[in-house]
Structures are given as C-alpha cells and as structure tokens.
C-alpha cells in the first residue's frame, strides 16, 4: 500500500482558476526529485482546446524557460463522466505535452516528468503551462506530487503532544 503523504511531497501548482488566459503552474525546484507528477482537473463549459506544455528554467521566476523536449509521459480522461470517470488513456510517451481536445466535458490530465531528461545543469526548475483556456466559463486547478529520490527529503513532519 502506498501512503501518498509518505511517498510524495504535495504542492498546489495552480489554484482553482477560471478565465480566458493561460494558467501557469508555480516553478518548483527539481533537486533530488526522481519524478514530478502533475494532476490537473478541468471543467470546460465552453468548447475550447487546451494546450498543455512542460517547461524548465534556471530559477523560480522562470528565467530562460524552455519547453521540455523529452521525459514526459501523460494520460488523460477527456470526459470523466463517461465510464465512471476511471478511464485514463495514455496520450504521449516521452513527449513535450498534450492538447485536450475541444469539448464541454469535465476532464482530467495526469503527467509524469523525469528530471533526468533535462539537458544542461542550469535548468533546475520545472512548471506546467495550461494555455488556451479561452473562456471565463472554463475552470481548472492543478497539483504537483514530487517523488523524491530520498524517502524523507522535503517532507514536513507534523508532531503532536501526547500530554
């Protein structure tokens, strides 16, 4: 059994948002990450495609950002109301991103990025961009799950008193 909190560091990438512009996840440090998972939920009431790209940069501000050219695996369910919403379909293998097709259905997108595929040592930060939301009727949010090389690295410890 995998305990989510013990296995992953959970970080909110994109707060629940709506609007016609692009939504950009926070840049996060990839140091000691074995993998970075991103889970995004969409409620699209206006039928527009949504382009999803993965980028790396040299700092939290996104300086010198560039698209990731390899190392991303992604899955999506374009209509989570169909088949109980449990059917994720592999979309790309070691590619740069994915475009959710135009639809007026709730959708989910899951990706796994392997930082070992990053070229150059200056690109130490990672983000996911969700472009072309194209309508104030479209809503989305995203969460990162950082899988660290060292099991206890980066986790916050909660302590309680027994007295």
C-alpha positions in Angstrom: 0.0 0.0 0.0 1.3 3.4 -0.9 0.9 6.2 1.6 0.6 9.4 -0.5 1.9 11.7 2.2 4.9 9.5 2.9 5.8 8.8 -0.7 5.2 12.3 -2.2 5.5 16.0 -1.4 2.2 17.6 -2.4 2.3 21.1 -3.8 -0.5 23.2 -5.3 0.6 24.1 -8.8 -2.3 26.2 -9.9 -5.0 27.4 -7.6 -8.6 26.9 -8.8 -9.0 29.4 -11.6 -11.1 30.4 -14.5 -10.6 32.8 -17.4 -9.7 33.2 -20.9 -5.9 33.4 -20.4 -3.3 30.8 -19.8 -2.7 29.3 -16.4 0.9 28.7 -15.4 1.9 26.4 -12.5 4.4 27.6 -10.0 8.1 26.8 -10.8 9.3 24.2 -8.4 12.9 23.0 -7.6 13.7 19.6 -9.2 16.6 18.9 -6.8 16.5 15.3 -5.6 13.3 14.6 -7.5 13.0 11.1 -9.0 9.8 12.2 -10.7 7.3 15.1 -10.8 3.7 14.2 -11.2 1.1 16.8 -12.2 -2.7 16.2 -11.8 -5.0 18.8 -13.4 -8.8 18.9 -13.3 -10.8 20.8 -15.9 -14.4 21.9 -16.1 -14.9 23.2 -19.6 -18.3 24.7 -20.2 -17.1 26.4 -23.4 -15.8 24.1 -26.1 -12.1 25.1 -26.5 -9.0 23.0 -26.8 -6.3 23.4 -24.0 -2.7 23.1 -24.9 -0.5 21.7 -22.0 3.2 22.2 -22.1 6.0 21.4 -19.7 8.9 23.8 -19.2 12.2 24.1 -17.3 14.0 27.2 -16.2 17.0 28.4 -14.2 15.1 29.8 -11.3 11.7 30.3 -9.6 11.0 33.4 -11.8 11.1 31.3 -14.9 14.3 33.0 -16.3 15.4 31.4 -19.6 12.4 29.0 -19.6 12.3 26.4 -22.4 10.0 23.7 -23.4 10.8 20.2 -22.3 11.7 18.0 -25.3 11.6 14.6 -23.7 10.9 12.8 -20.5 7.1 13.4 -20.1 4.5 10.7 -20.0 0.9 11.8 -19.9 -2.6 10.4 -19.6 -6.0 12.0 -19.7 -9.7 11.3 -19.5 -11.4 13.8 -21.8 -14.8 13.0 -20.3 -14.7 11.9 -16.7 -18.5 11.5 -16.6 -18.2 8.5 -19.0 -17.5 5.1 -17.6 -17.5 6.3 -14.1 -14.5 8.6 -14.8 -12.0 5.9 -14.1 -10.5 5.5 -17.6 -7.2 7.3 -18.1 -5.7 6.9 -21.6 -2.0 7.2 -22.3 -1.6 10.2 -24.6 2.1 10.6 -25.3 5.3 8.8 -24.4 8.4 10.9 -23.6 7.0 13.9 -25.5 6.6 17.6 -24.8 3.0 18.0 -24.0 -0.6 17.3 -24.9 -3.7 19.2 -26.1 -7.0 18.4 -24.6 -9.5 18.4 -27.5 -12.3 20.9 -27.6 -15.2 19.6 -25.5 -17.7 20.7 -23.0 -17.0 17.9 -20.5 -15.1 17.7 -17.3 -11.6 16.3 -17.9 -8.5 15.2 -16.0 -4.9 15.3 -17.1 -2.0 13.4 -15.4 1.7 13.7 -16.3 4.9 12.3 -15.0 8.2 14.1 -15.7 11.6 12.5 -15.2 14.1 15.3 -14.4 17.0 13.0 -15.7 15.9 14.0 -19.2 16.7 17.7 -18.7 19.5 19.0 -20.8 22.0 21.2 -19.1 22.7 21.9 -15.5 21.3 25.4 -15.4 17.7 24.2 -15.8 16.8 23.3 -12.2 13.2 24.4 -12.0 10.1 23.0 -13.6 6.5 24.1 -14.4 3.4 23.0 -16.4 1.6 25.6 -18.5 -2.1 25.3 -19.5 -2.7 27.6 -22.5 -5.8 28.5 -24.4 -8.4 28.2 -21.7 -10.2 30.7 -24.0 -13.3 31.3 -21.9 -14.2 32.6 -18.5 -16.6 29.6 -18.3 -13.6 27.2 -18.2 -12.2 26.3 -14.8 -9.1 24.3 -13.8 -6.7 23.5 -11.0 -3.5 21.5 -10.8 -1.4 19.8 -8.1 2.2 18.6 -8.2 3.3 15.4 -6.5 7.1 15.3 -6.0 8.6 11.9 -5.8 11.9 12.3 -4.1 15.0 10.1 -4.5 15.4 10.0 -0.8 12.1 9.0 1.0 12.2 11.6 3.8 13.6 14.5 1.7 11.4 17.6 1.6 8.6 16.3 3.7 7.1 18.3 6.6 6.8 16.5 9.8 3.8 17.0 12.0 4.3 16.5 15.6 1.7 16.0 18.3 1.9 16.1 22.0 0.6 13.1 23.9 0.1 15.2 27.1 
